Amino acid sequence: MTRSSLYSAGAAAARTPQFRQRLGDLIAYQTDATDPASAPQLAAFLSHVTGWLTALGFTCDVHDCEGHSFLVAKRHEGADLPTILSYSHGDVVPGMAGRWRDGLDPWALTEVGDDWFGRGIADNKGQFLVNLTALETVLAQRGSLGANVTWLIEMGEEVGSPGLAEFCNHNRALLDADLLLASDGPRMDAGRPTVFLGARGAATFRLDLEHRIAGRHSGNFGGALRNPALEMAHALACITDRSGALQIAEWTPGTIPDATREALTGLTPAGGAIDADWGAEGLTPAERIHAWSSAEVLAMHAGDPPAPVNAIPPRASAWVQLRFAPGTKAAGLAEALRKHLDIHGFTDIKITQEGPSFAASQTPVGHPAAQFVTQAITEGTGTAPVVLPSLGGSLPNDIFRDGLGLPTVWVPHSFPGCSQHAPDEHLPKRLLQDATGVMSVVLGALAGTRPEDLR
Ligand SMILES: [Zn+2]
């Protein structure tokens, strides 16, 4: 099979000086969602993209929900045509200036070799621009899309999407669609177009064990006093086995559906940077990441690591994060951990659920909407995309899948080595071009599609 002319036109559009200029414009807004002082930047970003969307025929409104801004842009072609809901986020994590290679400015688009660097290029500003450029490409070639588009842009994804669920719930008619088609997260690897249909959930638990107010001399008391650091280590060790396989049955989906297994057959996580002997027994690495749950110790604390003293520390703390696969029951995760620690004798460890949590959700692999996107990419590029039932990471997919009741299909335009959430966030120019081609063929396939074909 050969690539379609829409693919070539999309890829070419991402090679223009205008594309680069626009990407630089987006990156220059310091939309760090964790910094309250960036509020004017968040608003400025939204008004900037409102200009672009308006020029493409969208009607744009910024809505406020519980103090958070949501841009809803609507482009209507006909009542009988399918409607896609797209979603992007314009906020980013902190710039981390001073920690980038060669002193690169996180808020400036910089070209280094074949890559473009800048905060948000992968997550999510570059992905937004790819989709906007793809839509522009289809409209330039054909004059119309053959579908209606509603584009929802939030500015708080990096702090857990505050207000997003409420906003969607209160605006069901406004956001009504046949399909969520959006882009975030990484491809399986840079050169392979990827589709994913859901996301793992995430929940973080802080464990605390305190035996006394102050440390006690390790010589005078050692051997006759309980050591919270040792006990915490034993408690953490009972959450998985020696190979990292979860020992809390309620934290796993229990089984992997056949269609999910089939979709993951033959897939290896990118870069080879995985430990094949780590994780749930009997599963492939791809199944462990995309169809099973995992627990990680994110941090642990006892004593004073920079300057250890000869004392039994009085207390120990650890932060355990669960990533749970679709199919895992979201209710009762903390209770299951409590029960497990109690059974193993750790009744005095206090458990607190901390930080933002995400639900797990997924559109079935065989859903017509998933097949539509997969087939469009196959026909438009000449190669079938990788189909991941679920992203290993977490996204607010449940708000669209369970909240709005839409089939959810994500076409990610980043790659595993992009350094999102770290210094040196970057994307290869070639990936941006390929992604714009891929998205152009997906949007191009909407013409002639009926709403019922997607349900
Ligand atoms: Zn992010």
Boltz pocket constraint, residues with backbone or C-beta under 6 A from the ligand:
constraints:
  - pocket:
      binder: B
      contacts: [[A, 123], [A, 158], [A, 420], [A, 421]]
      max_distance: 6.0
